[in-house]
Amino acid sequence: MEYASPRSLDEAIGLLSQAGVDARPMAGGTDLLVQLRTGARRPELLVDLKQIPGLCGIDCGSQGFRIGAAVSGAEIGECLPLREAWPGVVEAAELIGSTQIQGRASLGGNLCNASPAADSVPALIAAGAVCTLIGPAGRREVPVDDIVRGPGETALGEAEIIVDFRLPRPQDGTGDAYQRMIPRTEMDIAIVGAGVSVRVAESGECLACRVALGAVAARPIRVDEAAAALMGRRPDSEALEELAARASAAADPIDDKRGTRAYRTRVAGVLARRAAEEALRRAGDRWAARSQSS
Ligand SMILES: Cc1cc2nc3c(=O)[nH]c(=O)nc-3n(C[C@H](O)[C@H](O)[C@H](O)COP(=O)(O)OP(=O)(O)OC[C@H]3O[C@@H](n4cnc5c(N)ncnc54)[C@H](O)[C@@H]3O)c2cc1C
């Protein structure tokens, strides 16, 4: 197996698109190296993405955030403006693995590994993140919602890679949160993950809501029916119960040693509700901070 560490996007795409070479991009390697060890993948060429400037670093601009696809969870956790703006996305990224894994694991790898249980994906979908893809045919922007097609399968074309993730500057009254359930207190795979983002008016009325679930279907799913339970209402306990029931109804999980289908289905509702409550609390805190500063 060959290893290459390109310094530019053009060089990386050139290496990945060589005819007759089974080449694979690698960011942190925390999924890929395990797959090489087990023999699940046997690429001829590993193309390391971590030295390409466009895939590294986080830009915090007045319009929004650009998170390089190869940026590690640890770097994301240290970015205070991002944590302040999108705490749900940051808490999801920080849940990935251990301290060692955090030093390597990237959002791009978490998404492109295409596990239904990937932690950052429901949070990114809930936040409305869009990713920039680049490949031999050029550049395109795709919502995170549309990348994963099923376990291990993505919508990326041949030799196409994710360059970065874009998030807007949150509007007033926005809050997001991510909650997951793992069956033990050590590192484990989520049996349910729930990401929610909301935008509420100062009066408390819910103006926008997005709900996404992980680990309860063949791919992370956006559950618009659950989000609709809060829309145009002051989210009281009846509205939140409705959101929970609709999240459970949308779940179509597997039955395995980590949790039964019935249990996962119920937990999907419980976690969607808890994530919504946390997102609403954060949205309320933003309004409170704003009125204090004015
Ligand atoms: C001990 C351990 C604990 C873990 N815990 C968790 C956890 O709690 N939650 C969780 O969600 N995951 C967990 N994982 C899985 C893994 O750490 C994450 O999925 C991580 O985010 C993968 O990122 P990476 O940069 O290491 O990806 P890599 O291993 O480098 O790549 C993963 C896949 O994505 C492709 N890829 C990578 N970057 C790009 C890109 N920019 N464009 C196109 N394709 C790309 C690669 O070709 C590969 O197929 C754990 C793994 C281990 C080993």
The ligand as an SDF file (V2000), in Angstrom:
LIG
                    3D

 53 58  0  0  0  0  0  0  0  0999 V2000
  -12.1590    3.8850   19.8960 C   0  0  0  0  0  0  0  0  0  0  0  0
  -13.1010    4.5700   18.9500 C   0  0  0  0  0  0  0  0  0  0  0  0
  -14.1840    5.2490   19.4610 C   0  0  0  0  0  0  0  0  0  0  0  0
  -15.0680    5.8900   18.5920 C   0  0  0  0  0  0  0  0  0  0  0  0
  -16.1420    6.5630   19.1240 N   0  0  0  0  0  0  0  0  0  0  0  0
  -17.0230    7.1720   18.3010 C   0  0  0  0  0  0  0  0  0  0  0  0
  -18.1500    7.8610   18.8380 C   0  0  0  0  0  0  0  0  0  0  0  0
  -18.3650    7.9340   20.0400 O   0  0  0  0  0  0  0  0  0  0  0  0
  -19.0050    8.4430   17.9610 N   0  0  0  0  0  0  0  0  0  0  0  0
  -18.8080    8.3950   16.6070 C   0  0  0  0  0  0  0  0  0  0  0  0
  -19.6250    8.9510   15.8650 O   0  0  0  0  0  0  0  0  0  0  0  0
  -17.7410    7.7610   16.0760 N   0  0  0  0  0  0  0  0  0  0  0  0
  -16.8560    7.1420   16.8810 C   0  0  0  0  0  0  0  0  0  0  0  0
  -15.7580    6.4860   16.3540 N   0  0  0  0  0  0  0  0  0  0  0  0
  -15.5730    6.4460   14.9030 C   0  0  0  0  0  0  0  0  0  0  0  0
  -14.6010    7.5250   14.3480 C   0  0  0  0  0  0  0  0  0  0  0  0
  -13.6980    7.9750   15.3170 O   0  0  0  0  0  0  0  0  0  0  0  0
  -15.3870    8.7190   13.7930 C   0  0  0  0  0  0  0  0  0  0  0  0
  -16.3050    8.2950   12.7830 O   0  0  0  0  0  0  0  0  0  0  0  0
  -14.4570    9.8140   13.2350 C   0  0  0  0  0  0  0  0  0  0  0  0
  -15.1450   11.0380   13.1640 O   0  0  0  0  0  0  0  0  0  0  0  0
  -13.8960    9.4790   11.8500 C   0  0  0  0  0  0  0  0  0  0  0  0
  -13.0960   10.5560   11.4430 O   0  0  0  0  0  0  0  0  0  0  0  0
  -11.6380   10.3490   10.8190 P   0  0  0  0  0  0  0  0  0  0  0  0
  -11.1310   11.6840   10.4820 O   0  0  0  0  0  0  0  0  0  0  0  0
  -10.7990    9.5350   11.7340 O   0  0  0  0  0  0  0  0  0  0  0  0
  -12.0250    9.5090    9.5250 O   0  0  0  0  0  0  0  0  0  0  0  0
  -11.1290    8.4860    8.6610 P   0  0  0  0  0  0  0  0  0  0  0  0
  -10.9750    7.1950    9.4040 O   0  0  0  0  0  0  0  0  0  0  0  0
   -9.9030    9.1500    8.1690 O   0  0  0  0  0  0  0  0  0  0  0  0
  -12.1160    8.2750    7.4210 O   0  0  0  0  0  0  0  0  0  0  0  0
  -13.3750    7.6480    7.5770 C   0  0  0  0  0  0  0  0  0  0  0  0
  -13.9830    7.4550    6.1800 C   0  0  0  0  0  0  0  0  0  0  0  0
  -14.2890    8.7150    5.5960 O   0  0  0  0  0  0  0  0  0  0  0  0
  -13.5300    8.9190    4.3860 C   0  0  0  0  0  0  0  0  0  0  0  0
  -13.1300   10.3250    4.4580 N   0  0  0  0  0  0  0  0  0  0  0  0
  -12.4850   10.9430    5.4810 C   0  0  0  0  0  0  0  0  0  0  0  0
  -12.4320   12.2690    5.2600 N   0  0  0  0  0  0  0  0  0  0  0  0
  -13.0350   12.4840    4.0690 C   0  0  0  0  0  0  0  0  0  0  0  0
  -13.3020   13.6600    3.3130 C   0  0  0  0  0  0  0  0  0  0  0  0
  -12.9560   14.8760    3.7250 N   0  0  0  0  0  0  0  0  0  0  0  0
  -13.9280   13.5270    2.1150 N   0  0  0  0  0  0  0  0  0  0  0  0
  -14.3140   12.2990    1.6730 C   0  0  0  0  0  0  0  0  0  0  0  0
  -14.1040   11.1580    2.3660 N   0  0  0  0  0  0  0  0  0  0  0  0
  -13.4710   11.2560    3.5530 C   0  0  0  0  0  0  0  0  0  0  0  0
  -12.4090    7.9090    4.4160 C   0  0  0  0  0  0  0  0  0  0  0  0
  -12.0080    7.5080    3.1280 O   0  0  0  0  0  0  0  0  0  0  0  0
  -13.0660    6.7730    5.1910 C   0  0  0  0  0  0  0  0  0  0  0  0
  -13.8690    5.9960    4.3280 O   0  0  0  0  0  0  0  0  0  0  0  0
  -14.8510    5.8450   17.1890 C   0  0  0  0  0  0  0  0  0  0  0  0
  -13.7330    5.1630   16.6790 C   0  0  0  0  0  0  0  0  0  0  0  0
  -12.8550    4.5260   17.5480 C   0  0  0  0  0  0  0  0  0  0  0  0
  -11.6630    3.8130   16.9780 C   0  0  0  0  0  0  0  0  0  0  0  0
  1  2  1  0
  2  3  1  0
  2 52  2  0
  3  4  2  0
  4  5  1  0
  4 50  1  0
  5  6  2  0
  6  7  1  0
  6 13  1  0
  7  8  2  0
  7  9  1  0
  9 10  1  0
 10 11  2  0
 10 12  1  0
 12 13  2  0
 13 14  1  0
 14 15  1  0
 14 50  1  0
 15 16  1  0
 16 17  1  0
 16 18  1  0
 18 19  1  0
 18 20  1  0
 20 21  1  0
 20 22  1  0
 22 23  1  0
 23 24  1  0
 24 25  2  0
 24 26  1  0
 24 27  1  0
 27 28  1  0
 28 29  2  0
 28 30  1  0
 28 31  1  0
 31 32  1  0
 32 33  1  0
 33 34  1  0
 33 48  1  0
 34 35  1  0
 35 36  1  0
 35 46  1  0
 36 37  1  0
 36 45  1  0
 37 38  2  0
 38 39  1  0
 39 40  1  0
 39 45  2  0
 40 41  1  0
 40 42  2  0
 42 43  1  0
 43 44  2  0
 44 45  1  0
 46 47  1  0
 46 48  1  0
 48 49  1  0
 50 51  2  0
 51 52  1  0
 52 53  1  0
M  END
$$$$
